[in-house]
Amino acid sequence: MIKRNHGNRLLGAAFLMATSAVGPGFLTQTTVFTQKLTTSFGFVILLSVLIDLCVQYNIWQIIVVSGKRAQDLANELYPGLGYVLALLVVIGGLAFNIGNLAGAGLGIEALTGIPVKIGAGISALIAISIFLFKEAGQKMDLLTKILGLGMILLILVVAFIARPPLALALRHSIVPQEFDALATITLVGGTVGGYISFAGAHRLLDSGFNGTKDLSETNRGAGTAILLTAVIRYLLFLATLGVVLKITNIDAGNPTASVFENATGSLGRQLFGLMIWSAAITSVIGAAYTSLTFLRSFHPLIEKYQEKLTIVFILMSAVIFLLVGTPVKVLIWVGTLNGFVLPFALFILLIAVRNKRIMGNYQHPKWLSILGWMVVLLLLWLGIEALGAYKG
């Protein structure tokens, strides 16, 4: 029974990370870049998955072996550095939660016709209800598993109906006809940027994973999380590809909904509504939970009232959305910021893992450290390229 619970918690952490990554922005990004790059977008997905695997294996191993959250490692490395990291992550999490609630509202509107703001409020209450349970973590794990599997099934149906050119897509996923640095940094930032890269690892700590004894399971969880995200991304890419190669009237205002409607007809709007609501509500929960884990160690009261403060975090996101709406420019720049938060955070952890005062006698695999440093440099280069693209 203990082993089974261990496995359930590991899978829960993997699904939390994966569903945190799959938000409304994730769906829109995939659709937009598939329109732009068609079959070559498969290569961008493949490259982002390889980067994501390297990032997650490094972050999950270092955090679980040390038994300390990312901000605590940063503060032990250099006093105050953890506060900077926490501030960046929490600001990004709050901004994205506003967009996530907007997406949840759009989903309910597509399903029922209820206005977006009312739908967003209902969704916020549903997310809050999770943290009212005594065993909130277990309920969160269960919900993310159910909705995560549901999203995979929905996109699989749409991809089957759309009938994309599989052979051509697979070929160009390995040998692309064109490459886009902005698409790559956006995908990486949207998959493991900001709070997302720490969602699963911090969840493992809360579930009792700690030390080198749990390394093999930690690696399995990291791989599972990225695999789940990659499956959803690639299936959505194939579904979109099948549609954009046959028709040209994709609605620029809501491209993902347009794909669902063109692929499945009158049922498409409801399928899209269910898909985007599932993606949004799990991201709301993941962003709120992970953002609070970055604040918990700064004061005993935050640790004591974590669930209540998580509810406050969701309420703040909802109130800002209801009063101000979705600040599009802020969300765009926070998305780019996430691409820079990731190399900054990974840089800190790669330095910390070599510090015996922090990590004891643990020897982090050299090949993983080397790959980690390569990713830091690659992400910085891609980020600079992306900023140039924005200015252009």
KEZA-791571 format. One record per residue: residue in one letter; x, y, z of N, C-alpha, C in turn. Coordinates in steps of 0.2 Angstrom, whole numbers, padded with zeros to 4 digits, always signed. Atoms other than C-alpha are relative to their C-alpha. Layout:
BEGIN
AXYZXYZXYZ...
! end
This chain:
BEGIN
M+0004-0006+0000+0000+0000+0000+0004+0006+0000I-0004-0006+0000+0014+0012+0004+0003+0001-0006K-0003+0000+0006+0023+0008-0012-0005+0003-0005R+0005-0002+0004+0006+0011-0021-0001+0008+0001N+0001-0007-0001+0004+0028-0013+0005+0004-0002H-0006-0003+0002+0022+0032-0017-0001+0002-0008G+0001-0001+0007+0018+0029-0035-0006+0005-0002N+0006-0005+0001+0001+0039-0035+0003+0007+0001R-0002-0007-0001+0010+0054-0028+0005+0002-0005L-0005-0001+0005+0024+0052-0041-0004+0002-0006L+0004-0002+0006+0011+0052-0055-0004+0006+0001G+0003-0006-0002+0002+0066-0046+0004+0006-0002A-0005-0005+0001+0018+0077-0047+0001+0001-0007A-0001+0000+0007+0020+0072-0065-0006+0004-0004F+0006-0003+0003+0002+0077-0070+0000+0007+0002L+0001-0007-0002+0003+0093-0060+0005+0004-0004M-0004-0004+0005+0018+0099-0070-0002+0000-0007A+0002+0000+0007+0011+0093-0086-0006+0005-0001T+0006-0004+0001-0006+0101-0084+0001+0007+0002S-0002-0007-0001+0002+0117-0077+0002+0003-0006A-0003-0002+0006+0011+0118-0093-0005+0001-0006V+0006+0000+0005-0005+0115-0104-0005+0005+0002G+0005-0005-0002-0014+0131-0101-0003+0003-0007P+0003-0003+0006-0024+0142-0113+0005+0003-0005G-0005-0002+0004-0008+0150-0119+0004-0005-0004F-0003+0006+0003-0001+0133-0123-0004-0002-0006L+0004+0002+0005-0015+0129-0134+0000+0005-0006T+0000-0005+0005-0015+0146-0143+0007+0000-0004Q-0006+0000+0003+0004+0145-0146+0001-0005-0005T-0001+0006+0004+0004+0128-0153-0004+0001-0007T+0004-0001+0006-0010+0133-0165+0003+0005-0005V-0003-0005+0004-0002+0149-0171+0006-0002-0003F-0006+0002+0003+0015+0142-0174-0001-0006-0005T+0001+0005+0005+0008+0127-0183-0002+0003-0006Q+0002-0004+0006+0000+0139-0195+0006+0003-0003K-0006-0003+0003+0016+0148-0197+0005-0004-0003L-0005+0004+0002+0028+0134-0199-0002-0007-0003T+0003+0007+0002+0016+0119-0204+0004-0006+0003T-0003+0006-0002+0026+0103-0204+0006+0001+0004S-0006-0001-0003+0042+0110-0198-0001+0002+0007F+0001-0001-0007+0034+0115-0181+0002-0006+0004G-0002+0006-0003+0037+0097-0177+0007+0000+0003F-0007+0000-0002+0055+0100-0176+0001+0005+0006V+0000-0005-0006+0053+0115-0164-0003-0004+0006I+0003+0004-0005+0042+0103-0153+0005-0005+0003L-0005+0005-0002+0056+0090-0153+0006+0003+0004L-0005-0003-0003+0069+0102-0149-0002+0003+0007S+0002-0003-0006+0059+0110-0135-0001-0006+0005V+0000+0006-0004+0056+0092-0128+0006-0002+0003L-0006+0002-0002+0074+0088-0127+0003+0005+0005I-0002-0005-0005+0078+0105-0118-0004-0001+0006D+0004+0001-0006+0063+0102-0106+0003-0006+0004L-0003+0005-0004+0070+0085-0102+0006+0001+0004C-0006-0001-0003+0087+0091-0098-0002+0005+0006V+0002-0004-0006+0079+0105-0087-0003-0003+0006Q+0004+0004-0005+0067+0094-0078+0005-0005+0004Y-0004+0004-0003+0080+0081-0074+0005+0003+0005N-0004-0004-0004+0092+0094-0067-0004+0002+0006I+0004-0003-0005+0079+0103-0057-0003-0005+0005W+0004+0005-0004+0069+0088-0050+0006-0003+0004Q-0005+0003-0004+0085+0079-0045+0003+0004+0006I-0004-0005-0005+0094+0094-0036-0005+0001+0006I+0005-0002-0005+0078+0099-0027-0002-0006+0005V+0002+0006-0004+0073+0081-0021+0006-0002+0004V-0006+0002-0004+0091+0076-0016+0001+0005+0006S-0001-0005-0006+0093+0092-0006-0005+0000+0005G+0006-0001-0005+0076+0091+0002-0002+0007+0001K+0001-0007-0001+0075+0110-0001-0003+0003-0006R+0003-0004+0006+0064+0121-0012+0005+0004-0003A-0005-0004+0004+0072+0131-0025+0002+0007+0003Q-0002-0007-0003+0071+0148-0016+0005-0001+0006D-0004+0001-0006+0079+0140+0000+0007-0002-0003L-0007+0001+0003+0094+0133-0011+0003+0007-0002A-0003-0006+0003+0096+0150-0019+0002+0005+0006N-0002-0004-0005+0096+0159-0002+0006-0003+0004E-0006+0003-0003+0109+0147+0005+0006+0001-0004L-0006-0002+0004+0120+0150-0010+0002+0007+0001Y-0001-0007-0001+0118+0169-0008-0006+0003+0003P+0006-0002-0004+0107+0177+0005-0004+0006-0004G+0004-0004+0003+0093+0186-0003-0002-0002-0007L+0001+0003+0007+0094+0177-0020-0006-0003-0001G+0006+0004+0001+0080+0166-0016-0006+0005+0000Y+0005-0004+0001+0069+0181-0013-0002+0003-0007V+0000-0003+0007+0073+0188-0030-0004-0006-0005L+0002+0005+0004+0069+0171-0038-0008-0001+0002A+0007+0001-0002+0053+0169-0028-0005+0006-0003L+0004-0006+0003+0047+0187-0033-0002-0001-0007L+0001+0001+0007+0050+0183-0051-0006-0005-0002V+0005+0006+0001+0040+0166-0050-0007+0002+0002V+0006-0001-0003+0026+0173-0040-0004+0005-0005I+0003-0005+0005+0023+0188-0052-0002-0003-0006G+0002+0004+0006+0023+0177-0067-0006-0004+0001G+0005+0004-0002+0012+0165-0058-0007+0004+0000L+0006-0004-0001-0001+0179-0054-0002+0002-0007A+0001-0002+0006+0000+0186-0071-0003-0005-0005F+0003+0005+0004-0003+0170-0080-0007-0003+0003N+0006+0002-0002-0017+0165-0068-0006+0004-0002I+0006-0004+0003-0027+0180-0074-0002-0002-0007G+0001+0003+0007-0025+0173-0092-0003-0007+0001N+0003+0006+0000-0029+0156-0086-0008+0000+0002L+0007-0001-0001-0045+0162-0078-0004+0002-0006A+0004-0003+0006-0050+0171-0094-0001-0006-0004G+0001+0006+0004-0047+0154-0103-0006-0004+0003A+0005+0004-0003-0058+0145-0091-0007+0003-0001G+0007-0003+0001-0072+0158-0093-0002-0001-0007L+0001+0001+0007-0070+0156-0112-0003-0007-0001G+0002+0007+0001-0072+0137-0110-0007-0001+0002I+0007+0000-0002-0088+0139-0100-0005+0003-0004E+0004-0003+0005-0095+0151-0112-0001-0004-0006A+0001+0004+0005-0092+0139-0126-0004-0006+0001L+0004+0006-0002-0100+0125-0117-0007+0002+0002T+0007-0002-0003-0115+0134-0109-0003+0006-0003G+0003-0006+0002-0117+0151-0116+0001+0005+0006I-0001-0005-0006-0113+0159-0099+0005+0005-0001P-0005-0006+0001-0104+0176-0100+0007-0002+0003V-0007+0002-0002-0085+0174-0099+0002+0002+0007K-0002-0002-0007-0083+0184-0083-0003-0004+0006I+0003+0004-0005-0096+0174-0074+0003-0007+0000G-0003+0006+0001-0088+0158-0081+0007+0000+0004A-0007-0001-0003-0071+0164-0074-0001+0000+0008G+0002+0000-0007-0079+0167-0057-0002-0007+0003I+0002+0006-0001-0087+0150-0057+0006-0005+0001S-0006+0004+0001-0070+0142-0062+0005+0001+0006A-0004-0001-0006-0061+0151-0048-0003-0003+0006L+0003+0004-0006-0073+0144-0035+0001-0007+0000I-0002+0007+0001-0070+0127-0042+0007-0002+0002A-0007+0001-0002-0052+0129-0040+0001+0001+0007I+0000-0001-0007-0054+0136-0023-0002-0006+0004S+0003+0006-0004-0064+0121-0017+0005-0005+0001I-0005+0005-0001-0050+0110-0020+0004+0001+0006F-0004-0002-0006-0040+0119-0006-0004+0000+0006L+0004+0000-0006-0054+0118+0006+0000-0007+0003F+0000+0007-0003-0052+0099+0008+0006-0001+0005K-0006+0002-0005-0041+0092+0022+0006-0002-0003E-0005+0003+0004-0031+0082+0010+0000+0004-0007A+0001-0004+0006-0030+0096-0003+0005-0003-0005G-0005+0002+0005-0014+0089-0011-0003-0006-0004Q+0002+0006+0004-0022+0072-0015-0006+0001-0004K+0006-0002+0004-0038+0080-0022+0003+0004-0006M-0003-0003+0006-0027+0091-0033+0003-0005-0005D-0003+0005+0004-0017+0076-0039-0006-0004-0004L+0005+0003+0003-0033+0067-0043-0003+0004-0006L+0003-0004+0005-0041+0081-0053+0005+0001-0006T-0005-0001+0005-0025+0084-0063+0000-0006-0004K-0001+0006+0004-0024+0066-0068-0007-0001-0004I+0006+0001+0003-0043+0065-0073+0000+0005-0006L+0000-0005+0005-0042+0081-0083+0005+0000-0005G-0006+0001+0004-0025+0078-0090-0001-0006-0005L+0002+0006+0004-0031+0061-0097-0005+0002-0005G+0006-0002+0005-0047+0069-0104+0003+0005-0005M-0003-0004+0005-0037+0082-0113+0003-0004-0006I-0004+0004+0005-0026+0069-0122-0006-0004-0004L+0005+0004+0004-0042+0059-0127-0004+0005-0005L+0004-0005+0005-0051+0075-0134+0005+0002-0006I-0004-0002+0005-0036+0080-0144+0001-0006-0005L-0001+0006+0004-0033+0062-0150-0006+0000-0005V+0006+0001+0004-0051+0062-0157+0000+0005-0006V+0000-0005+0005-0049+0079-0166+0006-0001-0005A-0005+0002+0004-0032+0073-0173-0002-0005-0005F+0002+0006+0005-0040+0057-0180-0004+0003-0005I+0005-0003+0005-0054+0067-0188+0004+0004-0005A-0003-0005+0004-0042+0080-0195+0005-0003-0006R-0004+0005+0005-0031+0066-0204+0006+0004-0002P-0006-0004+0003-0014+0076-0205+0004-0005-0004P-0005+0004+0003+0000+0070-0216+0005-0003+0005L-0005+0003-0005+0009+0059-0203+0007+0000-0002A-0007+0001+0003+0024+0054-0214+0004+0006-0001L-0004-0007+0001+0028+0072-0219+0001+0003+0006A-0001-0003-0007+0025+0078-0201+0006-0003+0003L-0005+0004-0004+0037+0065-0194+0007+0002-0003R-0006-0002+0004+0050+0069-0208+0003+0007+0002H-0002-0007-0001+0050+0087-0205+0001+0002+0007S-0002-0001-0007+0051+0085-0186+0007-0002+0001I-0007+0002+0000+0068+0078-0189+0004+0004-0004V-0004-0005+0005+0074+0088-0204-0005+0005-0002P+0005-0005+0001+0064+0104-0204+0002+0004-0006Q-0001-0005+0006+0062+0116-0219+0001+0007+0002E-0002-0007-0003+0063+0131-0208+0000+0000+0008F-0001+0000-0007+0067+0136-0190-0002+0007+0003D+0002-0006-0003+0060+0149-0178+0002+0000+0007A-0002+0000-0007+0069+0154-0162-0005+0003+0004L+0006-0002-0004+0054+0164-0156-0004-0005+0002A+0005+0005-0002+0043+0149-0157+0004-0005+0005T-0004+0005-0005+0057+0138-0148+0000+0003+0007I+0000-0003-0007+0059+0150-0133-0007+0001+0003T+0007-0001-0003+0040+0153-0132-0002-0007+0002L+0002+0007-0002+0037+0134-0131+0004-0002+0006V-0004+0002-0007+0051+0131-0118-0002+0004+0005G+0003-0004-0005+0045+0146-0108-0007-0002+0002G+0007+0002-0002+0027+0140-0109+0000-0007+0003T+0000+0006-0002+0032+0122-0105+0003-0001+0007V-0004+0001-0006+0045+0123-0091+0002+0007+0003G-0002-0007-0002+0047+0142-0089-0004+0002+0007G+0003-0003-0006+0043+0152-0073-0001-0006+0005Y+0002+0005-0006+0034+0142-0059-0001-0007-0003I+0002+0007+0003+0030+0127-0071+0006-0005+0002S-0006+0005+0000+0048+0119-0070+0000-0002+0008F-0001+0002-0007+0046+0118-0051-0006-0003+0003A+0006+0002-0003+0028+0113-0049+0001-0008+0002G-0001+0007-0001+0032+0094-0050+0005-0001+0006A-0005+0001-0004+0048+0095-0040-0002+0002+0007H+0003-0002-0007+0040+0105-0025-0006-0005+0002R+0005+0005-0002+0025+0093-0026+0003-0006+0003L-0003+0006-0003+0037+0078-0023+0002+0001+0007L-0002-0002-0007+0044+0087-0008-0005-0001+0005D+0006+0000-0005+0027+0089+0000-0003-0007+0000S+0003+0007-0001+0023+0071-0004+0005-0005+0003G-0004+0004-0004+0038+0065+0006+0006-0003-0004F-0006+0002+0004+0051+0062-0008+0006+0004+0003N-0005-0003-0003+0068+0066-0001+0007-0004+0000G-0006+0003-0001+0086+0062-0003+0002-0005-0006T-0002+0004+0005+0096+0050-0015-0004-0006-0001K+0004+0006+0000+0085+0035-0011-0006+0001-0005D+0006-0001+0004+0071+0043-0021+0002+0002-0007L-0002-0003+0006+0082+0048-0036-0003-0004-0007S+0003+0003+0006+0076+0034-0048-0007+0002-0002E+0007-0002+0001+0058+0038-0045-0001+0007-0002T+0000-0007+0001+0061+0056-0046+0002+0001-0008N-0002+0000+0008+0069+0054-0064-0006-0003-0004R+0006+0003+0004+0054+0043-0069-0006+0005+0000G+0006-0005+0000+0042+0057-0063+0002+0006-0005A-0002-0005+0005+0052+0070-0073-0001-0002-0007G+0001+0002+0007+0052+0060-0089-0007-0001-0001T+0008+0001+0001+0033+0056-0087-0003+0007-0001A+0003-0006+0001+0029+0074-0085+0001+0003-0006I-0002-0003+0006+0038+0080-0100-0003-0004-0006L+0003+0004+0005+0032+0065-0110-0008+0002-0001L+0007-0001+0001+0014+0069-0106-0001+0007-0003T+0001-0006+0003+0016+0087-0111+0002+0000-0007A-0002+0001+0007+0025+0082-0127-0006-0003-0004V+0006+0004+0003+0010+0070-0131-0005+0005-0002I+0006-0005+0001-0003+0084-0129+0002+0005-0005R-0002-0005+0005+0008+0096-0139+0000-0003-0007Y-0001+0002+0006+0012+0085-0153-0007-0002-0003L+0006+0002+0003-0006+0078-0155-0004+0007-0002L+0004-0006+0002-0013+0096-0155+0003+0003-0006F-0003-0002+0006+0000+0100-0168-0002-0004-0006L+0003+0004+0006-0006+0086-0179-0007+0002-0002A+0007-0002+0002-0024+0091-0177+0000+0006-0003T+0000-0007+0003-0020+0109-0181+0002-0001-0007L-0003+0001+0007-0009+0103-0196-0005-0002-0005G+0005+0003+0004-0023+0093-0203-0005+0005-0002V+0005-0005+0002-0035+0108-0203+0003+0005-0004V-0003-0006+0004-0023+0122-0209+0002-0002-0007L-0002+0002+0007-0017+0112-0224-0006-0001-0005K+0006+0001+0004-0035+0110-0230-0004+0006-0001I+0004-0007+0000-0043+0127-0226+0005+0006+0002T-0004-0006-0002-0036+0145-0224-0004+0004+0005N+0004-0005-0004-0050+0153-0214+0000-0002+0007I-0001+0001-0007-0043+0150-0197-0001+0007+0004D+0002-0006-0003-0050+0163-0185+0006+0002+0004A-0006-0003-0004-0035+0174-0179-0002+0002+0007G+0002-0002-0006-0045+0179-0164+0000-0006+0005N+0000+0006-0004-0047+0162-0157+0002-0006-0005P-0002+0005+0005-0037+0150-0168-0001-0007+0002T+0001+0007-0002-0038+0134-0157-0008-0002-0001A+0007+0002+0001-0057+0135-0157-0002-0001-0007S+0001+0001+0008-0057+0137-0176+0002-0007-0002V-0002+0007+0002-0047+0121-0177-0005-0005+0002F+0005+0005-0002-0059+0111-0167-0007+0001-0004E+0006+0000+0004-0074+0118-0176+0000-0002-0007N-0001+0002+0007-0067+0115-0193+0001-0007-0001A-0001+0008+0000-0062+0097-0188-0006-0004+0001T+0006+0004-0002-0078+0092-0180-0007+0003-0001G+0006-0003+0002-0091+0103-0186-0004+0003+0006S+0004-0003-0005-0105+0109-0174+0002-0002+0007L-0002+0002-0007-0099+0099-0160+0007+0003+0002G-0007-0003-0002-0082+0108-0161+0000+0005+0005R+0000-0005-0005-0087+0122-0150+0000-0002+0007Q+0001+0003-0006-0092+0111-0136+0007-0003+0002L-0006+0003-0001-0076+0101-0138+0005+0005+0002F-0005-0005-0002-0065+0116-0138-0002+0003+0007G+0002-0003-0006-0075+0123-0123+0003-0005+0006L-0002+0005-0005-0071+0107-0113+0007+0000+0000M-0007+0000+0001-0053+0107-0119+0003+0006+0004I-0003-0006-0003-0049+0125-0114-0001+0001+0007W+0002-0001-0007-0058+0124-0098+0004-0005+0004S-0004+0005-0003-0049+0108-0093+0008+0003+0001A-0007-0002+0000-0032+0116-0098+0001+0006+0005A+0000-0006-0004-0036+0132-0089-0001-0001+0008I+0002+0001-0008-0043+0126-0072+0006-0004+0003T-0006+0003-0003-0028+0114-0070+0006+0005+0001S-0005-0005+0000-0016+0128-0074-0001+0005+0006V+0002-0004-0006-0025+0139-0061+0002-0003+0006I-0002+0004-0006-0022+0126-0048+0007-0001+0001G-0008+0001+0000-0004+0123-0053+0003+0006+0002A-0004-0007-0001+0001+0141-0053-0001+0002+0007A+0001-0002-0007-0007+0145-0036+0004-0004+0005Y-0004+0004-0004+0000+0130-0028+0007+0001+0000T-0007-0001+0001+0017+0132-0035+0003+0007+0003S-0002-0007-0002+0018+0151-0032+0001+0000+0008L+0000+0000-0008+0014+0148-0013+0006-0004+0002T-0005+0004-0003+0027+0135-0011+0007+0004+0000F-0006-0005+0000+0040+0149-0016+0000+0005+0006L+0001-0005-0006+0033+0159-0001+0000-0003+0007R+0001+0003-0006+0031+0146+0012+0005+0000+0005S-0005+0000-0005+0048+0145+0019+0003+0007+0003F-0003-0007-0003+0050+0164+0022-0003+0002+0006H+0003-0001-0007+0038+0164+0037-0004-0005+0002P+0004+0006-0002+0031+0151+0048-0008+0001-0001L+0008-0001+0001+0013+0159+0046-0002-0002-0007I+0002+0002+0007+0014+0156+0027+0000-0007+0000E+0000+0007+0000+0018+0138+0030-0006-0003+0004K+0006+0003-0004+0004+0136+0043-0006+0001-0004Y+0006-0002+0003-0009+0145+0032+0001-0001-0008Q-0002+0001+0007-0003+0138+0015-0007+0000-0004E+0006+0001+0004-0020+0132+0009-0005+0007+0000K+0004-0006+0000-0029+0148+0014+0003+0006-0004L-0003-0005+0004-0016+0159+0006+0000-0002-0007T+0000+0002+0007-0017+0149-0010-0007+0002-0002I+0007-0003+0002-0036+0153-0010+0000+0007-0001V+0000-0007+0001-0032+0171-0008+0004+0002-0006F-0003-0001+0006-0020+0170-0022-0004-0001-0006I+0005+0001+0006-0034+0163-0034-0005+0006+0000L+0005-0005-0001-0046+0176-0027+0003+0007-0003M-0004-0006+0003-0033+0190-0032+0000+0000-0007S+0000+0001+0007-0031+0183-0049-0007+0001-0003A+0007+0000+0002-0050+0182-0051-0003+0008+0000V+0002-0007-0001-0053+0200-0044+0003+0004-0006I-0003-0004+0005-0040+0207-0056-0003-0001-0007F+0003+0001+0007-0047+0199-0071-0007+0003-0001L+0007-0003+0001-0065+0204-0067+0000+0008+0000L+0000-0007+0000-0060+0222-0064+0004+0003-0006V-0004-0002+0005-0047+0224-0077+0000-0003-0007G+0000+0004+0006-0049+0210-0089+0007-0003-0001T-0007+0003+0001-0034+0201-0097+0005+0005-0003P-0005-0005+0003-0019+0212-0099+0004-0003-0005V-0004+0004+0006-0013+0205-0116+0007+0002+0000K-0007-0002+0000+0003+0215-0116+0004-0003+0006V-0004+0003-0006+0008+0210-0098+0001-0007-0001L+0000+0007+0000+0004+0192-0102+0006-0002-0005I-0005+0001+0005+0015+0193-0118+0007+0000+0003W-0007-0001-0002+0030+0200-0109+0002-0004+0006V-0002+0005-0005+0028+0189-0094+0002-0007-0003G-0002+0006+0003+0029+0174-0106+0007+0001-0002T-0007-0001+0002+0045+0181-0113+0004+0000+0007L-0004+0000-0006+0051+0184-0095+0001-0007+0003N+0000+0007-0002+0047+0166-0091+0006-0004-0003G-0006+0003+0003+0060+0161-0104+0007+0002+0003F-0006-0002-0003+0073+0171-0095+0001-0002+0008V+0000+0003-0007+0068+0165-0077+0003-0007+0000L-0003+0007+0000+0072+0147-0082+0007+0000+0000P-0007+0000+0000+0090+0150-0087+0003+0003+0007F-0002-0003-0006+0092+0161-0071-0001-0005+0006A+0001+0005-0005+0084+0148-0060+0005-0006-0001L-0004+0005+0001+0094+0134-0068+0007+0001+0002F-0007-0003-0002+0110+0144-0066+0001-0001+0007I-0001+0000-0007+0107+0145-0048+0001-0007+0003L+0000+0007-0003+0103+0127-0045+0007-0004-0002L-0006+0003+0002+0118+0121-0055+0007+0002+0004I-0006-0002-0004+0130+0132-0045-0001-0003+0007A+0002+0003-0006+0121+0126-0029+0002-0007+0001V-0001+0008+0000+0123+0107-0033+0007-0001+0001R-0007+0001-0001+0142+0109-0033+0003+0003+0007N-0002-0003-0006+0142+0117-0016-0001-0005+0006K+0000+0005-0005+0146+0104-0002-0004+0002+0006R+0004-0003-0005+0139+0115+0011-0007-0001+0000I+0007+0000+0002+0122+0114+0003-0002-0007-0001M+0002+0006+0003+0122+0097-0005+0004-0006+0004G-0004+0005-0004+0134+0087+0007+0004-0004-0005N-0005+0004+0004+0143+0072-0002-0003-0002-0007Y+0004+0002+0007+0130+0071-0017+0004+0002-0006Q-0004-0001+0007+0139+0070-0034-0005+0000-0005H+0005-0001+0005+0127+0077-0047+0004-0003-0007P-0003+0002+0006+0130+0068-0064+0003+0005-0004K-0003-0005+0004+0143+0077-0074-0003+0002-0007W+0004-0001+0007+0134+0074-0091-0006+0004+0001L+0007-0004-0001+0118+0081-0083+0002+0008+0001S-0002-0007-0001+0127+0097-0077+0003+0003-0007I-0003-0003+0006+0136+0099-0094-0006+0002-0004L+0006-0002+0004+0119+0098-0103-0004+0006+0003G+0003-0006-0003+0112+0110-0090+0003+0006-0002W-0004-0006+0002+0125+0123-0094-0001+0002-0007M+0002-0002+0007+0122+0121-0112-0007+0003-0001V+0007-0003+0001+0104+0124-0110-0001+0007+0002V+0000-0007-0002+0107+0139-0100+0002+0005-0005L-0002-0004+0006+0117+0146-0114-0004+0001-0006L+0005+0000+0005+0105+0141-0127-0006+0004+0001L+0006-0003-0002+0090+0148-0118+0002+0008+0000L-0001-0007+0000+0099+0165-0116+0001+0002-0007W+0000-0002+0007+0103+0165-0135-0006+0001-0003L+0006+0000+0002+0086+0161-0139-0004+0005+0002G+0004-0006-0003+0079+0174-0127+0002+0006-0004I-0003-0006+0003+0090+0187-0135-0003+0001-0008E+0003+0001+0007+0084+0181-0153-0007+0002+0001A+0007-0001+0000+0066+0182-0147-0002+0007+0001L+0001-0008-0001+0068+0200-0140+0001+0004-0007G-0001-0004+0006+0075+0205-0157-0006-0001-0005A+0006+0001+0005+0060+0197-0166-0006+0004+0003Y+0005-0005-0003+0048+0207-0154+0001+0007-0003K-0002-0007+0002+0057+0223-0158-0001+0001-0008G+0001-0001+0008+0057+0219-0177-0007+0000-0002
! end
